[in-house]
Amino acid sequence: MQDIQSHMDYRNIDIDQVGVKGIRYPITVLDKDMGSQQTVAKINMYVDLPRYYKGTHMSRFVEILNEHSRRISLQNFSQILQEMKDRLNAENAHMEITFPYFVKKAAPVTGSEGLMEYKCTFKGSLRRRSDLVIMLRVPICTLCPCSKEISDYGAHNQRGEVRLQVRFKKFVWIEDLIGLVEESASCDVYSVLKREDEKYVTERAYNHPMFVEDIVREIAVKLNQDNNITWFAVESENFESIHNHNAYAYVEKRKNEQSA
């Protein structure tokens, strides 16, 4: 049959990214405690398209996924990108995999266990060299230092979210990145809390008041000390409980720079 995609295009315009978006696909992710975890990802896959081709072969993206059925991970991410380049005659390949990741977490006093969901993304590209970024969304609790200082009693607190991105030299565990973020907040967020746990969480947050500025700086200090991390970007956003706006802070650092 005639290959329309390989026909010449005469508009003389390169396309930076062309491909497929929103593929729902089962994947296996390494789990630090359990060995592996089954989850369902939303996958985007793109390649570049030179000006002299009319189109790319969309079915080949899905074929490559099927050949790696359930075996998509950080370990073979670059291999999949290379196959995309080879099979689609491309100079550049890009893939984004977004999935829910679940961690069993015990309440701080009673030890009651529940599953916490964290939204994760692996984002990679392959040009002359490969590039891979891990992105995480981690829910946190914060308590306002200003509110605590000026109030006769109490202080306003709220849930927030940290969005962390890192580049790294060698494999890094999702759980370790989550733990680093949660240690930098006023308190963790839990899925199951008994009364004794609620007392602990409330008092811990009160004793560790944090602005969004404090949170991004605390995380930046820890990442600066980790020689495995080569670049990071960290955002902290509070879903304010008494204001009609959210509080926000952002830090980005390439590790060969002198300051965070």
N, C-alpha and C positions, 0 to 999 in steps of 0.2 A: 504494500500500500504506500501511497505517496506520503513523504515526511514533510508536512507543511512547516513545522517549526524550523527546519533547517534551510528553508528558502531565504534568499537574500532580502534584507530590509534596506531601503534606500534613503531613510531619514537621517542617517549618520549620527545616531544618538546611542551612546552606551547606557545600559541600565545597571545601576549599582546593586540592587537586590531584586530578585524575582524568585518565586517559589510558592510554598504552601503554608497556610496558617491554620491554627486551631485544630490540629489533629489530636483527638483524644486517644491515648494509647497506654496500655499497662506497662509499667517498668519495674525494675528491681533496683533498690537503692541500698547501699551498705549501711547497716545499723550497728553502732558501736557495742550495744548490749546484746542484741539478738542475732547478729551476724548479717542478716539482710531483712529488708522490709518491702512488701509489695504495695505499690500505690498506682494511681492513675494520673498521668501527666497530660498537659496541653503542650503540644510541640509545634514550633515554627521552624521551617527550614528554607534557606535561601542560597542562591548563588548569583554571581554577576553574569551579565549577558552582553557580549560584544555587539557593537553597532551593526555588524554584518549578518547577524542571525535574527530571524523574525520572532522566534519564541524558544522557550526551554521545554524540556520534556517533564511535565509535572508528575507523571506516574512513576518516574524513576525515584523520586523522593520517598514515596510510600514503599516502593520495592526495597529500598535500602533499610528502612525501618523494619519491614517484615523479616529481612534476613538477620536482623539483630534482635528478634523478638524476645522481649523481657530481659535482655542482656545489655541494656543501655545504662551506662554509669560513667563516673568521672574517668575510670580507667580506660574505656574504649571511646571516649568522646572524640579525641583527635583522629582515631581510626575511621570513625563514621564520617567526619568532615573530609578526610582524604578521599574516601570512597565517593562522596558527593562531587568533589572536584574532578575525579577521574571519570566517573560515569556521565557527568554532564559537561565535560570539556570546559571547565571553568577555571579561572585564576583564583577566585576567592569563594569560600564556603562559610556559611553562618548557620548556627542552630541555637534555639532557645527551648529549654525544657522547664516548665513550671509545674510544681506538684505539691500536694499537701504531705507533710512529714509529721509523724506522730511520735511523741516521746512519753513514756510512762513516767509520771512524776508523783512523788509522795508528798502529802501535806506536811508542813514543817514540824508539827507537834504530834499529831495522832498517827502520822504515817499513812493515812488513807490514800489509796492510789487512784489516779485517774489519768486519762490520756490528754495531753496538750497538743494542739495542732499548730504547726509552724508552716508558713508558706515559703517555699524554696524555689529558686531558679538557678539552673546551670546555663550560662550564656557563653558560647564559644565561637571563635572564628579561626579560619586557617587561610593565611595568605602565603608569604614566604615562611613565616613562623606561625606557630599556633598560639592562641590567646584564650584563656579560660577564666571566667569570673563566677564566683558563687555569690548569690544574692539571697538574703534572709529577711523575713519580717518577724520580729519578736515582740509580743505584747509585754508591756511592763506597767508598773504602778509608780507614780511619782507623788511627792508631797511638796508643796510650795514653801521654800525657805522664807520668803517675805511674809506670807500669811502666818507662818508659825511665829515669826519675830514680832509682828505687830498685834497679834491677837492675845486677849487675856486668857483664852483657853481654846484649844482645838486649832485646826488648820485645814485648808481645803486640799483635797487630794483628788486624783483622777487616774484613769487608765491612759496609757500612751502606747506608742509603737516606735520601735527602733528599726530602721531599714539599713542593713549592713551589706556592703559589697567588698569582696576581697579578691586579690590576685595572690598567688602563692607559688613557691618553688616545688614543693612535694605535697602529697596527699594531706588533706586536712579533714577532720571529722566535723560534721554538721553539729553534733552535740557539743563539741568544744566551743564552737563559735556562739551557740545559743547560751551556754553557761557564762561565757565572757560578757555577753550583753546583760544577762540577768543580774550578774554580780555588780553591775555598774548603775543599777536603778535604785530607787528608794526601797522597792520590794518586788519580788516575783509576782506573777499572776498564776493562779492554780485553777484546776478544773473541779477539784473536790476540797472543801474546807468544812471542818466541824467547828463548834464554837471556840474550842481551845486554839484552833488554827487561826480563826478570824481575829482573836485577841492578839496573837503573835504578829500576824500580818499588819494589823492596824498600828501596833506599837513599834514594830520595826520601821515602817514607813515614816512614822512620826520622829523617830530617832535618826533617820537618814534622809532629811529633806534634800531635794535635788531640783535645780532648774534644768531645762533642756540643755542649756549651755554646759552645766556640770556633767550631764550624761555623755554628750559627744566627746568632751575632753577626757573623761575617765576611760572611755573605750579607746580613744586615740592613744592614750598613754600605754595601755596594755598592748595594743597592736604594734606600737613603736618598739616595744621590747621583744617582740616575737620575730626572730630572724627569718622564719619561714614565710612571713607575709611581705610581699614586695610593694603592694599598693592597697589602699583601702579608701572607701567613702562611707561615711556614717551619717545618717539623719535621725533626729529624734523629734517626734511630734506628740504633744499633749492634746488630748481631746478634753479641753478645759471644762470643769464642772461649774464654774461661776462666771465665766466670761463668754461673750458671744463671738469668740474667735478661738483658734488653736494657736499654741505656742510652738515654735519650730527653730531648730538649729541644724547646721550642716558643717562637716569637716571632711576634706579630701586630702590625701597625702600619698605622694610617691616617695618610697623610702630613701631614695638618694638625696631628697631635699633635707634642709637643715633643721626645719621646725615644723610642727604639726599645724 
